[in-house]
Every structure is written in C-alpha cells, then in structure tokens.
C-alpha cells in the first residue's frame, strides 16, 4: 500500500523531472554534434518535441494536484471564507466536468492514430505513443481534480 501512496504523491513530479532531464541531455547532444562535429542528428528534435508534449499533458494534473492551476485568485481571495469555499468547489466541479468530457475525445483521437498505423518521420515511432498523452493527461487530471473535490468536502465538514 505504501508504494501506491508514494506513486499517488509523486508520479507526476518524477515523470516531469525525468522528461526534463532527458530533453536537456538530448538537446545538449544535438548542440554538441551540430557545432563541434558539424553533424546533425535526425531524431533529436523529434524526440524532444514528443517529450515536451508528454510534459505538457502531465503538467496539467500536476498543477491541479499542487493547487497551481490557472485561476483568478485575486477576486476569490477578497471573498468571505464560506463563499470562497463555494467558489472553489464550483471551480473544481467545472474542471472535473471538462476533463471527464475530454477523455472520450482523447480516446477517439488515440484510436484513430492506432488504426492509421502512422509512424513518426525520423524515429519511425508509432504515433500513438505520442497521441496517448492527451488521454493519460486528461484522465490523470480528472483524478486529481476529483481528489481535490474530496479534500474540499472533507475540509468543509471540519
């Protein structure tokens, strides 16, 4: 059970950290190859782009989990405590509805990619490895928003 708790607490930050490290390494190798050896790697920019796409979708759930999602806090902070909690619940419910709504579309997008058999130009990687990122990102974000809602209700009852 402790592994699942650890995974729940840290999966996004470790995945994002690893992606950032690998993006930095790959682009550094590309820069060195290009400017020191006058040789350009054909796959490096494509790989970095795909890691960036994954980072973008994973970071949505991470932002919600850490409470740093895009929102207008200045106005909400001026409200009385009870109204502020109500607004936070409405915000989370709206986000949950949106991300749950997006999951089937991301699934259809992925399914079309699998059926097409398309591969990436330089690395010959099946495109569904990249196009699964929205499905994973939206699902993970919906879970994080739902967790936030549960925490909001627990905090409200205390």
N, C-alpha and C positions, 0 to 999 in steps of 0.2 A: 504493500500500500504506500510506503514512503516513496518508492520510485515514481508512482503515478502522481503523487503530490508534488514531487520535485519537477516532473515533466510539466504539470499544470502551471507551476510557478515560473519556470524558466525556459520553456521550449522556444518561444519567440525570440527572446534576447540572445540565446546561444545560436540559434539559426541565423539571426541577423548579424551577429558578430562574426560567425564563420563565413557568411557570404561576403561581408565587408573585407575580411582578411584575404579571401580568395580573389575578390575583384582587384584589390590593391596589388597582390602578387602577380596576377595575370597581366594587368596593365603595366606594371613595372617591367616585367619580362618583355612585353611588346615594345616599350620605350627603349630599353637597352638593345634589343635586337634591331630596332629600326635605326637608332642613332649611333650605336657603337659598331654594329656588324653590317649595316646597310641591308638588312634583311627584314622583311615584314611578315609576321605570322598571319596566316589567313583566318584562323579560328579565334584569335584572342578577343577581338572586338565583339564578335557574335556571342561568345561565352559570357563576357562581361555584361552585355546587354540583357541576356537571359537571367543572369544572377540579379541584375538590377530590377528586372520585372518581378522576380520572386520576392526580392526585398520590399518592393512597394506593396505587394499584396499582404505579406506577412506583417508589415509595419502597421497596417490598419488595426488588426486585432491587438497588437502590442500597445498602440496608442489608447485604445479603449480600456485595456486592462490597467494601464498606468494612469488613466484619467486625463490624458493629454490630447484627446480628440478635438477637432476643430469645433468650437462653440463660442458663443458670445457670453463671456463670463462677467464682463463689466456690469451689464444690466442685471444679470441674475444675482450678483453679489450685493446689489443695492436692495434686493427684496427681503422681506421678513423671512425668518428661518423656515416657517411652515410652508410658505409659498415657494421658497427656494427648493425645498424637498419635492414639492409637487411638480415644479418645472423640470427638475432633474429626472423624475420618473417619466414624465411626458417625453422628454428628450430621448431617454433610453428606449421607451416603447416605440417611438418613431424610428429610431435606428434599428431596433430589432426587426420591425416590420419590413424596413427597407432591405436589410441584409438577408432575411429569410426569403423575401421576394426575389432577390437577385440569384440565389442558389440554383433554382431550376434553369435560369437562363445561362448561367455559367456551365451547368451540366450539359445543356444542349450544345453550347459552343465547343466543349470538350468532345462530346460525342461526334459532332461534325468533323472535328480535327482527326479523330481516330479513324472514322470512315474514309476520309480523303487520303490517308496514308502519306500526307505531305511530310517532307523532311527539310531540315534547315539547310541553307545553301553551303556553308563552309564546313560545318561539323557533321552533316548528314544525320543529325539527331532528330528523332521523330518529334514533330511539332507539338504533340500532345503533352510532352514533358514540360513544355513552357505553358501551354494553354490550360493545364490543370491548375495553374497558380491562382486564377480568379476563383475557381471552385473551392480550393483549400482556404484562400484568404477570406472569402465571404462566409464560409462555414465557420471557420475559427473566430471570425469577428462576431457572428451571431451568437456563438457560445460565450464569448467574452462579454457581450452586451447583456445576455441573459444572466450571467454570473453577477454583473453589476446591478441588474434589477433585483435579484435575490438579495444581494447585500444591502441595497437601498431599502427594501422592505424590512429586512432584519434590523437595520439601523432605525427605521421609522417606528418599529414596535418597541424599541428600547427607550 
